[in-house]
Amino acid sequence: MTTYYTTTHLKLTVADGIYTISFSDYAITKLGNIMFLNLPEEGDEVQSGDAVGDVESIKTVTDIICPISGEVVEVNEEVADHPEKITLKREEAWLFKVKVEEEPEDLMTEEEYLEYVKGL
């Protein structure tokens, strides 16, 4: 299993060509208490750079920008129905899974991401 990050503060864990997308710890901390979560549907075709949902917290409403292109093969309905679990159980709080046709090239390693957030 390999883990990557994006400049939009998403964490991607890859296993067998399936990317599991979740918020990075940095994003969760910045968002604070999450009240609402809108995610793509299973079977949706998503494109890298497109808004595929949004997250509403006490502080802000933010689009979820998909970092990869492919087909949504699973959505975490538990988190969609109970978004407060993102803050309470970060390790279980994945958002959705995408099967990709082509490996993305612009993702960061954990070390690169930690350097990136230091500069924010």
C-alpha positions in Angstrom: 0.0 0.0 0.0 1.3 3.4 -1.0 0.1 6.8 0.3 0.2 10.1 -1.6 -1.1 13.7 -0.9 -2.3 16.6 -2.9 -2.1 20.4 -2.6 -5.8 20.4 -1.9 -5.1 18.4 1.3 -6.4 15.0 0.3 -4.7 11.8 1.3 -4.7 9.0 -1.3 -3.9 5.4 -0.3 -3.3 3.1 -3.2 -3.8 -0.7 -3.3 -4.4 -2.8 -6.4 -5.2 0.1 -8.6 -7.9 1.5 -6.3 -7.3 4.9 -4.7 -8.9 5.5 -1.3 -9.4 9.2 -0.8 -9.6 10.9 2.6 -8.8 14.3 4.1 -5.3 14.8 5.3 -4.8 15.4 9.1 -3.9 19.0 8.2 -7.3 19.5 6.4 -9.2 17.9 9.3 -7.5 20.2 11.8 -8.1 23.3 9.7 -11.8 22.4 9.0 -12.7 21.9 12.6 -16.1 20.4 13.4 -17.5 19.0 10.2 -21.3 19.4 9.9 -22.2 18.3 6.3 -20.5 16.2 3.6 -21.6 15.8 0.0 -19.8 13.0 -1.9 -19.9 11.6 -5.4 -22.1 8.6 -6.2 -20.8 5.1 -6.8 -20.4 4.6 -10.5 -19.7 8.3 -11.2 -16.9 9.1 -13.6 -14.7 11.7 -12.0 -12.0 13.9 -13.6 -8.9 15.2 -12.0 -9.4 18.9 -11.1 -13.2 18.7 -10.9 -15.2 19.5 -7.8 -16.9 16.1 -6.9 -18.5 17.2 -3.6 -18.1 19.6 -0.7 -17.6 19.7 3.0 -19.2 22.1 5.4 -17.7 22.9 8.7 -18.4 25.6 11.3 -15.6 27.6 9.7 -16.3 27.2 5.9 -17.8 25.4 3.0 -15.1 23.9 0.7 -15.2 22.0 -2.6 -13.7 18.5 -2.7 -11.4 18.6 -5.8 -10.8 15.2 -7.2 -7.1 14.6 -7.7 -7.4 11.7 -10.1 -9.6 10.6 -13.0 -11.5 7.3 -13.0 -14.7 5.6 -11.7 -16.0 5.9 -8.2 -16.3 2.3 -7.0 -17.3 2.8 -3.4 -18.5 5.7 -1.2 -18.2 5.7 2.6 -21.9 6.1 3.4 -21.2 6.0 7.2 -19.1 9.1 6.9 -21.5 10.8 4.5 -24.3 10.2 7.0 -22.2 11.1 10.1 -19.5 13.6 9.0 -18.5 14.2 12.6 -16.7 10.8 12.4 -14.1 12.5 10.2 -12.8 14.4 13.2 -13.4 11.7 15.8 -12.1 8.6 13.9 -9.6 10.0 11.3 -8.1 6.6 10.5 -11.6 5.2 9.5 -12.8 8.4 7.8 -12.1 7.7 4.1 -14.4 9.4 1.7 -14.6 7.4 -1.6 -12.6 5.0 -3.7 -11.7 5.5 -7.3 -10.4 2.9 -9.9 -8.1 4.7 -12.2 -7.1 3.8 -15.8 -3.9 5.8 -15.8 -1.6 6.5 -12.8 -1.5 10.2 -11.9 1.8 12.0 -11.9 1.3 15.1 -9.8 0.9 13.6 -6.3 3.2 14.2 -3.4 4.9 11.7 -1.0 4.3 12.2 2.7 7.6 13.9 3.1 6.9 16.3 0.2 3.5 17.1 1.6 4.8 17.8 5.1 7.3 20.2 3.6 4.4 21.8 1.6 2.2 22.4 4.6 5.2 23.9 6.6 5.1 26.7 4.0 1.4 27.5 4.5 
